Amino acid sequence: MTRLLLAIGLAVVAAARSIAAQAPAAQTPASCDAIGDVQFVCGQSGPEDLVVVPGAQWVVASAYGGRGGVLLIRVKDRVSTLAYPGPAPRERHDTKTYSACPGPPDAAFKAKFQTHGLYLQEGRNSVHRLYVVVHGGREAVEVFELDARPQTPTLTWIGCAVAPDPIGLNSVRALPDGGFIATNFLPRNQQMATLQKGAVNGELWEWHPGSGWQKVPGSEASGANGLEMSEDGRTLYVAAWGSQSFFRLSRGGASPERQEVPLGFRVDNIRWSRDGSILAAGQGGSAPNFTTRVVKIDPATLRITQVIDRPAVGPFSAGTVAVEVGSDYWVGSFRGDRIAVFTGK
């Protein structure tokens, strides 16, 4: 998924919060026409992370640039709607689950609601829970109810968990009890240069209602970024952006087991694929000529299969997430005004 200003505009995925200030919201948007075999979903503002709503008629996009917010994209015509905050944001504080949350974002926070990592927890009767990493007014995971029953789904803010200093959040993964696990990508008291050299600088944190935040044993990493979990909750899968690697970590035991493999690119967000593999997206190359890389990782063997390896396509580059929408891959980026759509094979 920003208190640093990087002069060279490093495609720091998700974490270079300074780059969000450089997002091209004030520039004249480029054409949204397809370029070769790549189509686009425009009208975005640094769509760093994406999740598909059950039923695959809608996609949720974060907004890492501009004024931020949470966007809903209708798949059939690729039209985007600002779901939060907007002119009349819906808010209903769940004070039982999120008792330590100070309340809904205030006006100043809403004015620059910089959104980063996303996770959608499927619920009953088309009412789901959306977890959103947000920077700006506070460093927190903000939680929403996503009601997909109306013609256009609605978002209602229901609570938050504010991260203790100096945690710098990136990705989030929900847990069954209303809690979640989040990655500490770049602590707020650290410099990006150290991370770029592969230094171990952060870890995973687990939050539960009532008990708050605790470190996940054995999760120390260089730029802990994308995060997923096995269905039984016993295994975590983590993208390490700084070390350009991916690791599998046992959860819940006294002595965590960990296996790590190199990927050879700045791996960012990860998502489960329909075939049971893990889709890992990130950036290859170096500034300013970042490529977009997407691979599939077998969760059992950690075998890697190439899916996408592309240089910049017009104004799109530096992919940060890939999700399956029908037979296509929708790929987001921490910068720019668009999502790239690559035809699946």
DOBA-725296 format. One record per residue (C-alpha): residue number from 1; residue in one letter; x, y negated, z negated. Coordinates in Angstrom, 2 decimals, m for minus. Layout:
REM DOBA-725296
+------+------+---------+---------+---------+
! vomi ! vopa !      px !      py !      pz !
+------+------+---------+---------+---------+
!  NUM !    A !       X !       Y !       Z !
...
+------+------+---------+---------+---------+
REM end
This chain:
REM DOBA-725296
+------+------+---------+---------+---------+
! vomi ! vopa !      px !      py !      pz !
+------+------+---------+---------+---------+
!    1 !    M !    0.00 !    0.00 !    0.00 !
!    2 !    T !    3.88 !  m10.00 !   m3.51 !
!    3 !    R !    6.16 !  m12.09 !   m5.03 !
!    4 !    L !    9.05 !  m11.60 !   m2.58 !
!    5 !    L !    9.57 !  m13.56 !    0.63 !
!    6 !    L !   11.58 !  m11.58 !    3.12 !
!    7 !    A !   12.97 !  m13.85 !    5.79 !
!    8 !    I !   13.22 !  m11.14 !    8.38 !
!    9 !    G !    9.65 !  m10.05 !    7.87 !
!   10 !    L !   10.50 !   m6.49 !    6.80 !
!   11 !    A !    7.80 !   m3.99 !    7.63 !
!   12 !    V !    7.67 !   m2.93 !    4.10 !
!   13 !    V !    4.57 !   m1.09 !    4.39 !
!   14 !    A !    2.74 !   m1.36 !    1.72 !
!   15 !    A !    4.79 !   m2.96 !   m0.74 !
!   16 !    A !    6.38 !   m6.05 !    0.52 !
!   17 !    R !    3.66 !   m8.22 !   m0.82 !
!   18 !    S !    5.47 !  m11.28 !    0.47 !
!   19 !    I !    4.83 !  m10.24 !    4.05 !
!   20 !    A !    1.13 !  m10.59 !    3.57 !
!   21 !    A !    1.67 !  m14.32 !    3.42 !
!   22 !    Q !    3.11 !  m14.11 !    6.93 !
!   23 !    A !    0.09 !  m12.28 !    8.39 !
!   24 !    P !   m0.93 !  m13.71 !   11.75 !
!   25 !    A !   m4.42 !  m14.76 !   10.65 !
!   26 !    A !   m3.82 !  m18.34 !   11.77 !
!   27 !    Q !   m2.42 !  m17.37 !   15.14 !
!   28 !    T !   m4.38 !  m16.98 !   18.35 !
!   29 !    P !   m5.36 !  m13.30 !   18.49 !
!   30 !    A !   m4.01 !  m11.26 !   21.36 !
!   31 !    S !   m6.37 !   m9.46 !   23.71 !
!   32 !    C !   m8.08 !   m6.42 !   22.27 !
!   33 !    D !   m7.96 !   m4.59 !   25.62 !
!   34 !    A !   m6.43 !   m1.12 !   25.67 !
!   35 !    I !   m2.75 !   m0.83 !   26.51 !
!   36 !    G !   m2.07 !    2.38 !   28.38 !
!   37 !    D !   m3.55 !    5.25 !   26.39 !
!   38 !    V !   m3.91 !    3.20 !   23.17 !
!   39 !    Q !   m7.12 !    1.41 !   22.24 !
!   40 !    F !   m7.60 !   m1.06 !   19.39 !
!   41 !    V !  m10.02 !   m2.01 !   16.64 !
!   42 !    C !   m9.53 !   m5.75 !   16.24 !
!   43 !    G !  m10.77 !   m8.32 !   13.75 !
!   44 !    Q !   m8.56 !   m6.98 !   10.96 !
!   45 !    S !   m6.09 !   m8.71 !    8.65 !
!   46 !    G !   m3.24 !   m6.36 !    7.87 !
!   47 !    P !   m5.24 !   m3.08 !    7.71 !
!   48 !    E !   m2.64 !   m1.34 !    5.55 !
!   49 !    D !   m4.88 !    1.57 !    4.52 !
!   50 !    L !   m7.97 !    3.31 !    5.92 !
!   51 !    V !  m10.48 !    5.85 !    4.65 !
!   52 !    V !  m13.31 !    7.55 !    6.53 !
!   53 !    V !  m16.75 !    7.51 !    4.92 !
!   54 !    P !  m18.38 !   10.99 !    4.85 !
!   55 !    G !  m20.35 !   11.43 !    8.07 !
!   56 !    A !  m17.63 !    9.62 !   10.04 !
!   57 !    Q !  m19.92 !    6.76 !   11.11 !
!   58 !    W !  m17.95 !    4.18 !    9.10 !
!   59 !    V !  m14.31 !    3.52 !    8.25 !
!   60 !    V !  m13.14 !    1.37 !    5.33 !
!   61 !    A !  m10.09 !   m0.85 !    5.90 !
!   62 !    S !   m8.01 !   m2.80 !    3.43 !
!   63 !    A !   m6.82 !   m6.33 !    4.24 !
!   64 !    Y !   m3.23 !   m6.92 !    3.20 !
!   65 !    G !   m3.02 !  m10.29 !    4.92 !
!   66 !    G !   m5.00 !  m13.51 !    5.21 !
!   67 !    R !   m7.71 !  m13.90 !    2.57 !
!   68 !    G !   m7.88 !  m10.17 !    2.02 !
!   69 !    G !  m11.08 !   m8.28 !    1.21 !
!   70 !    V !  m12.54 !   m4.86 !    1.97 !
!   71 !    L !  m13.86 !   m4.30 !    5.50 !
!   72 !    L !  m16.35 !   m1.78 !    6.85 !
!   73 !    I !  m15.94 !   m0.74 !   10.49 !
!   74 !    R !  m18.83 !    0.85 !   12.39 !
!   75 !    V !  m17.27 !    3.63 !   14.44 !
!   76 !    K !  m19.69 !    3.62 !   17.38 !
!   77 !    D !  m18.92 !    0.05 !   18.45 !
!   78 !    R !  m15.89 !   m0.76 !   16.24 !
!   79 !    V !  m17.52 !   m3.86 !   14.77 !
!   80 !    S !  m16.15 !   m4.95 !   11.37 !
!   81 !    T !  m18.07 !   m6.40 !    8.42 !
!   82 !    L !  m16.58 !   m7.96 !    5.28 !
!   83 !    A !  m18.10 !   m5.79 !    2.57 !
!   84 !    Y !  m16.41 !   m7.54 !   m0.39 !
!   85 !    P !  m16.17 !  m10.21 !   m1.62 !
!   86 !    G !  m18.20 !  m12.14 !    0.99 !
!   87 !    P !  m20.68 !  m14.94 !    0.20 !
!   88 !    A !  m22.84 !  m12.87 !   m2.18 !
!   89 !    P !  m20.69 !  m10.12 !   m3.72 !
!   90 !    R !  m22.50 !   m7.35 !   m5.60 !
!   91 !    E !  m21.20 !   m6.72 !   m9.12 !
!   92 !    R !  m22.34 !   m4.43 !  m11.94 !
!   93 !    H !  m19.74 !   m3.85 !  m14.63 !
!   94 !    D !  m19.62 !   m0.29 !  m15.97 !
!   95 !    T !  m18.41 !   m1.30 !  m19.43 !
!   96 !    K !  m18.41 !    2.28 !  m20.72 !
!   97 !    T !  m15.91 !    3.63 !  m18.17 !
!   98 !    Y !  m13.97 !    0.39 !  m17.69 !
!   99 !    S !  m14.18 !   m1.11 !  m21.17 !
!  100 !    A !  m10.75 !   m2.76 !  m20.97 !
!  101 !    C !  m11.51 !   m4.46 !  m17.64 !
!  102 !    P !  m11.85 !   m8.24 !  m18.19 !
!  103 !    G !  m14.76 !   m8.48 !  m15.75 !
!  104 !    P !  m15.39 !   m9.11 !  m12.05 !
!  105 !    P !  m12.80 !  m11.04 !  m10.04 !
!  106 !    D !  m13.18 !  m14.80 !  m10.52 !
!  107 !    A !  m13.56 !  m17.28 !   m7.68 !
!  108 !    A !   m9.83 !  m17.89 !   m7.27 !
!  109 !    F !   m9.14 !  m14.15 !   m7.15 !
!  110 !    K !  m11.91 !  m13.60 !   m4.60 !
!  111 !    A !  m10.47 !  m16.36 !   m2.41 !
!  112 !    K !   m7.33 !  m14.24 !   m1.85 !
!  113 !    F !   m8.35 !  m10.66 !   m2.57 !
!  114 !    Q !   m5.26 !   m8.90 !   m1.24 !
!  115 !    T !   m6.18 !   m5.24 !   m0.82 !
!  116 !    H !   m3.70 !   m2.40 !   m0.41 !
!  117 !    G !   m4.19 !    1.34 !   m1.06 !
!  118 !    L !   m7.65 !    2.94 !   m0.80 !
!  119 !    Y !   m9.25 !    6.17 !   m1.96 !
!  120 !    L !  m12.86 !    7.25 !   m1.38 !
!  121 !    Q !  m14.27 !    9.80 !   m3.81 !
!  122 !    E !  m17.29 !   11.53 !   m2.29 !
!  123 !    G !  m20.44 !   11.39 !   m4.41 !
!  124 !    R !  m23.99 !   12.68 !   m4.25 !
!  125 !    N !  m26.77 !   11.47 !   m1.97 !
!  126 !    S !  m24.40 !    9.30 !    0.10 !
!  127 !    V !  m23.35 !    7.18 !   m2.89 !
!  128 !    H !  m19.57 !    7.28 !   m3.25 !
!  129 !    R !  m16.85 !    5.66 !   m5.35 !
!  130 !    L !  m14.14 !    3.54 !   m3.71 !
!  131 !    Y !  m10.85 !    2.83 !   m5.49 !
!  132 !    V !   m8.88 !   m0.18 !   m4.21 !
!  133 !    V !   m5.40 !   m1.35 !   m5.16 !
!  134 !    V !   m5.53 !   m5.16 !   m5.31 !
!  135 !    H !   m2.85 !   m7.83 !   m5.83 !
!  136 !    G !   m3.28 !  m11.51 !   m6.51 !
!  137 !    G !   m5.47 !  m12.54 !   m9.41 !
!  138 !    R !   m4.39 !   m9.39 !  m11.20 !
!  139 !    E !   m2.39 !   m6.24 !  m10.44 !
!  140 !    A !   m5.15 !   m3.66 !  m10.68 !
!  141 !    V !   m7.18 !   m0.81 !   m9.30 !
!  142 !    E !  m10.62 !   m2.27 !   m8.61 !
!  143 !    V !  m13.47 !    0.22 !   m8.40 !
!  144 !    F !  m16.60 !   m0.01 !   m6.26 !
!  145 !    E !  m19.76 !    1.95 !   m5.62 !
!  146 !    L !  m20.14 !    2.51 !   m1.88 !
!  147 !    D !  m23.78 !    3.14 !   m0.94 !
!  148 !    A !  m23.91 !    4.62 !    2.56 !
!  149 !    R !  m27.69 !    4.98 !    2.66 !
!  150 !    P !  m28.53 !    1.53 !    4.11 !
!  151 !    Q !  m28.09 !    0.84 !    7.82 !
!  152 !    T !  m24.92 !   m1.01 !    6.86 !
!  153 !    P !  m23.30 !    0.45 !    3.71 !
!  154 !    T !  m22.93 !   m1.81 !    0.68 !
!  155 !    L !  m20.14 !   m2.25 !   m1.85 !
!  156 !    T !  m20.82 !   m3.01 !   m5.50 !
!  157 !    W !  m17.92 !   m3.82 !   m7.84 !
!  158 !    I !  m18.23 !   m1.74 !  m11.02 !
!  159 !    G !  m14.92 !   m2.09 !  m12.87 !
!  160 !    C !  m11.15 !   m2.22 !  m12.90 !
!  161 !    A !   m8.00 !   m0.95 !  m14.58 !
!  162 !    V !   m5.31 !   m3.60 !  m14.90 !
!  163 !    A !   m1.77 !   m2.23 !  m14.54 !
!  164 !    P !    0.65 !   m3.02 !  m17.36 !
!  165 !    D !    3.81 !   m4.99 !  m16.56 !
!  166 !    P !    5.93 !   m4.42 !  m14.57 !
!  167 !    I !    4.07 !   m1.78 !  m12.49 !
!  168 !    G !    3.69 !   m2.75 !   m8.82 !
!  169 !    L !    0.84 !   m0.64 !   m7.48 !
!  170 !    N !    0.55 !    0.84 !   m4.00 !
!  171 !    S !   m1.63 !    3.94 !   m3.56 !
!  172 !    V !   m4.37 !    5.51 !   m5.67 !
!  173 !    R !   m6.01 !    8.94 !   m5.90 !
!  174 !    A !   m9.21 !    9.50 !   m7.91 !
!  175 !    L !   m9.68 !   12.17 !  m10.58 !
!  176 !    P !  m12.95 !   13.93 !  m11.50 !
!  177 !    D !  m13.42 !   12.20 !  m14.89 !
!  178 !    G !  m13.48 !    8.67 !  m13.46 !
!  179 !    G !   m9.75 !    8.29 !  m13.86 !
!  180 !    F !   m7.07 !    8.14 !  m11.17 !
!  181 !    I !   m3.38 !    8.50 !  m10.39 !
!  182 !    A !   m1.49 !    5.57 !   m8.84 !
!  183 !    T !    1.99 !    4.99 !   m7.46 !
!  184 !    N !    4.43 !    2.41 !   m8.81 !
!  185 !    F !    6.11 !    1.47 !   m5.55 !
!  186 !    L !    7.98 !   m1.70 !   m6.46 !
!  187 !    P !    7.93 !   m2.88 !  m10.09 !
!  188 !    R !    7.27 !   m6.59 !  m10.29 !
!  189 !    N !   10.68 !   m7.24 !  m11.89 !
!  190 !    Q !   12.68 !   m5.56 !   m9.10 !
!  191 !    Q !   14.08 !   m6.60 !   m5.74 !
!  192 !    M !   13.25 !   m4.94 !   m2.42 !
!  193 !    A !   16.91 !   m4.65 !   m1.41 !
!  194 !    T !   17.57 !   m1.99 !   m4.04 !
!  195 !    L !   14.61 !    0.07 !   m2.86 !
!  196 !    Q !   15.72 !   m0.11 !    0.76 !
!  197 !    K !   18.96 !    1.60 !   m0.24 !
!  198 !    G !   17.02 !    4.56 !   m1.62 !
!  199 !    A !   17.36 !    3.80 !   m5.33 !
!  200 !    V !   14.96 !    5.59 !   m7.68 !
!  201 !    N !   12.86 !    2.73 !   m8.99 !
!  202 !    G !    9.36 !    3.92 !   m9.89 !
!  203 !    E !    7.05 !    6.83 !  m10.55 !
!  204 !    L !    3.41 !    7.91 !  m10.71 !
!  205 !    W !    0.99 !    6.76 !  m13.41 !
!  206 !    E !   m2.22 !    8.44 !  m14.54 !
!  207 !    W !   m5.16 !    6.48 !  m15.97 !
!  208 !    H !   m8.20 !    7.84 !  m17.80 !
!  209 !    P !  m11.19 !    6.08 !  m19.41 !
!  210 !    G !  m10.47 !    5.55 !  m23.07 !
!  211 !    S !   m6.81 !    6.61 !  m23.05 !
!  212 !    G !   m5.44 !    4.23 !  m20.42 !
!  213 !    W !   m2.11 !    4.56 !  m18.58 !
!  214 !    Q !    0.53 !    7.30 !  m18.92 !
!  215 !    K !    3.54 !    8.24 !  m16.78 !
!  216 !    V !    3.31 !   11.44 !  m14.76 !
!  217 !    P !    6.23 !   13.70 !  m15.81 !
!  218 !    G !    8.76 !   14.47 !  m13.10 !
!  219 !    S !    7.37 !   11.90 !  m10.66 !
!  220 !    E !   10.33 !    9.50 !  m10.48 !
!  221 !    A !   10.90 !    8.38 !   m6.89 !
!  222 !    S !   12.39 !    5.83 !   m4.54 !
!  223 !    G !    9.40 !    3.75 !   m3.49 !
!  224 !    A !    6.59 !    6.13 !   m4.51 !
!  225 !    N !    3.97 !    5.34 !   m1.88 !
!  226 !    G !    1.23 !    7.56 !   m0.42 !
!  227 !    L !   m0.40 !   10.08 !   m2.74 !
!  228 !    E !   m2.63 !   13.13 !   m2.40 !
!  229 !    M !   m3.66 !   16.04 !   m4.62 !
!  230 !    S !   m4.65 !   19.68 !   m4.12 !
!  231 !    E !   m8.31 !   20.60 !   m4.54 !
!  232 !    D !   m7.63 !   22.39 !   m7.83 !
!  233 !    G !   m5.76 !   19.37 !   m9.22 !
!  234 !    R !   m2.59 !   21.35 !   m9.94 !
!  235 !    T !   m0.33 !   19.88 !   m7.25 !
!  236 !    L !    0.51 !   16.33 !   m6.24 !
!  237 !    Y !    1.91 !   15.33 !   m2.84 !
!  238 !    V !    3.92 !   12.10 !   m2.71 !
!  239 !    A !    5.49 !    9.96 !    0.01 !
!  240 !    A !    8.78 !    8.35 !   m1.03 !
!  241 !    W !    9.29 !    5.29 !    1.19 !
!  242 !    G !   12.76 !    4.32 !   m0.06 !
!  243 !    S !   14.35 !    7.76 !    0.32 !
!  244 !    Q !   12.38 !    8.54 !    3.51 !
!  245 !    S !   11.19 !   11.80 !    2.00 !
!  246 !    F !    8.13 !   13.73 !    0.84 !
!  247 !    F !    7.77 !   15.81 !   m2.30 !
!  248 !    R !    5.39 !   18.30 !   m3.86 !
!  249 !    L !    5.00 !   18.15 !   m7.66 !
!  250 !    S !    3.20 !   20.52 !  m10.01 !
!  251 !    R !    0.78 !   18.81 !  m12.38 !
!  252 !    G !   m0.29 !   19.66 !  m15.90 !
!  253 !    G !    2.51 !   21.99 !  m16.99 !
!  254 !    A !    5.22 !   21.45 !  m19.58 !
!  255 !    S !    7.99 !   21.74 !  m16.98 !
!  256 !    P !    6.94 !   20.21 !  m13.63 !
!  257 !    E !    8.18 !   21.93 !  m10.49 !
!  258 !    R !    9.24 !   19.75 !   m7.59 !
!  259 !    Q !   10.22 !   20.42 !   m3.97 !
!  260 !    E !   11.35 !   17.59 !   m1.69 !
!  261 !    V !   12.03 !   17.40 !    2.06 !
!  262 !    P !   13.54 !   14.60 !    4.18 !
!  263 !    L !   11.35 !   13.02 !    6.87 !
!  264 !    G !   13.76 !   10.58 !    8.50 !
!  265 !    F !   11.39 !    7.60 !    8.47 !
!  266 !    R !    9.81 !    5.22 !    5.95 !
!  267 !    V !    6.84 !    7.37 !    5.04 !
!  268 !    D !    3.86 !    5.36 !    3.79 !
!  269 !    N !    0.28 !    6.58 !    3.26 !
!  270 !    I !   m0.73 !   10.23 !    3.41 !
!  271 !    R !   m4.14 !   11.83 !    4.04 !
!  272 !    W !   m5.54 !   15.33 !    4.24 !
!  273 !    S !   m6.16 !   16.47 !    7.80 !
!  274 !    R !   m9.15 !   18.59 !    8.81 !
!  275 !    D !   m6.85 !   21.54 !    9.55 !
!  276 !    G !   m5.55 !   21.60 !    5.96 !
!  277 !    S !   m2.25 !   19.86 !    6.63 !
!  278 !    I !   m1.23 !   16.44 !    5.34 !
!  279 !    L !   m1.04 !   13.51 !    7.74 !
!  280 !    A !    1.90 !   11.27 !    6.85 !
!  281 !    A !    2.34 !    7.90 !    8.59 !
!  282 !    G !    5.13 !    5.36 !    8.39 !
!  283 !    Q !    7.79 !    3.36 !   10.15 !
!  284 !    G !   10.86 !    4.47 !   12.08 !
!  285 !    G !   13.66 !    2.30 !   13.40 !
!  286 !    S !   14.57 !   m1.02 !   11.85 !
!  287 !    A !   13.39 !   m4.63 !   11.86 !
!  288 !    P !   12.14 !   m6.11 !   14.06 !
!  289 !    N !   11.71 !   m3.05 !   16.30 !
!  290 !    F !    9.80 !   m0.73 !   14.02 !
!  291 !    T !    8.20 !    2.34 !   15.53 !
!  292 !    T !    5.06 !    4.11 !   14.34 !
!  293 !    R !    5.60 !    7.67 !   13.15 !
!  294 !    V !    2.92 !   10.20 !   12.19 !
!  295 !    V !    3.65 !   13.80 !   11.23 !
!  296 !    K !    1.72 !   16.74 !    9.83 !
!  297 !    I !    3.13 !   18.48 !    6.76 !
!  298 !    D !    2.15 !   22.02 !    5.79 !
!  299 !    P !    1.40 !   21.78 !    2.04 !
!  300 !    A !    2.51 !   25.38 !    1.42 !
!  301 !    T !    5.75 !   25.53 !    3.42 !
!  302 !    L !    6.52 !   21.79 !    3.79 !
!  303 !    R !    7.07 !   22.44 !    7.49 !
!  304 !    I !    6.85 !   19.24 !    9.56 !
!  305 !    T !    5.15 !   18.83 !   12.96 !
!  306 !    Q !    5.43 !   15.64 !   15.02 !
!  307 !    V !    2.13 !   13.94 !   15.96 !
!  308 !    I !    2.96 !   10.35 !   17.01 !
!  309 !    D !    6.30 !    8.62 !   17.63 !
!  310 !    R !    5.73 !    5.34 !   19.45 !
!  311 !    P !    7.46 !    1.98 !   19.76 !
!  312 !    A !    5.41 !   m1.19 !   19.43 !
!  313 !    V !    2.27 !   m1.13 !   21.59 !
!  314 !    G !    1.64 !   m4.77 !   22.47 !
!  315 !    P !    1.05 !   m6.58 !   19.16 !
!  316 !    F !    0.73 !   m3.36 !   17.16 !
!  317 !    S !    3.68 !   m1.78 !   15.34 !
!  318 !    A !    4.82 !   m0.47 !   11.95 !
!  319 !    G !    2.06 !    2.05 !   11.28 !
!  320 !    T !    1.18 !    2.68 !    7.64 !
!  321 !    V !   m1.72 !    5.17 !    7.67 !
!  322 !    A !   m3.36 !    7.66 !   10.04 !
!  323 !    V !   m6.88 !    9.06 !    9.68 !
!  324 !    E !   m8.87 !   11.36 !   11.94 !
!  325 !    V !  m11.98 !    9.79 !   13.49 !
!  326 !    G !  m13.59 !   12.29 !   15.83 !
!  327 !    S !  m10.79 !   13.56 !   18.06 !
!  328 !    D !   m8.73 !   10.37 !   17.66 !
!  329 !    Y !   m6.17 !    9.09 !   15.19 !
!  330 !    W !   m6.84 !    5.61 !   13.82 !
!  331 !    V !   m3.56 !    4.09 !   12.65 !
!  332 !    G !   m3.36 !    1.00 !   10.45 !
!  333 !    S !   m0.51 !   m1.41 !    9.75 !
!  334 !    F !    0.34 !   m3.79 !    6.92 !
!  335 !    R !    0.52 !   m6.63 !    9.44 !
!  336 !    G !   m1.40 !   m7.87 !   12.43 !
!  337 !    D !   m5.06 !   m8.09 !   13.43 !
!  338 !    R !   m5.74 !   m4.54 !   14.62 !
!  339 !    I !   m5.90 !   m0.80 !   14.15 !
!  340 !    A !   m4.44 !    1.34 !   16.93 !
!  341 !    V !   m6.49 !    4.26 !   18.23 !
!  342 !    F !   m4.41 !    7.14 !   19.61 !
!  343 !    T !   m6.21 !    9.90 !   21.46 !
!  344 !    G !   m5.92 !   13.24 !   19.72 !
!  345 !    K !   m4.56 !   16.29 !   21.51 !
+------+------+---------+---------+---------+
REM end
